[in-house]
Amino acid sequence: MDSGAAVVILGPQAAGDLVTAVRLAAARGQELVIVSVGYPPTERQRAAVARAIDHAIRLAVRCEAVVAGSPEALSGTICPGDTVAPMAAGAALEAAPVLQ
């Protein structure tokens, strides 16, 4: 079992399937934390998070979804030992200090 959480960061225009992230978290025994960057969350972010939570429930994976109003707000969400996977297009997350 990994000690940190699996953190997936969704930019406003993020496209991708979080089901794979849920499956990986389940296989590794990790909690999954989904961070939507930008407020309010976009419809794409909401739909991706809803699908991931449904799948997490089926696989009994602890899953938390949070909203970070800006890339700068990410630093309070990510902890040492966490595995971070950004899913963003464009400059939405390039300024995030925790990802540089």
Secondary structure, DSSP 8 states (H G I E B T S, - for coil): --SS-EEEEE-TT----THHHHHHHHHHT--EEEEEESSS--HHHHHHHHHHHHHHHHHT--EEEEEESSGGGGGGT--TT-EEEEE--TTTTTT-GGG-
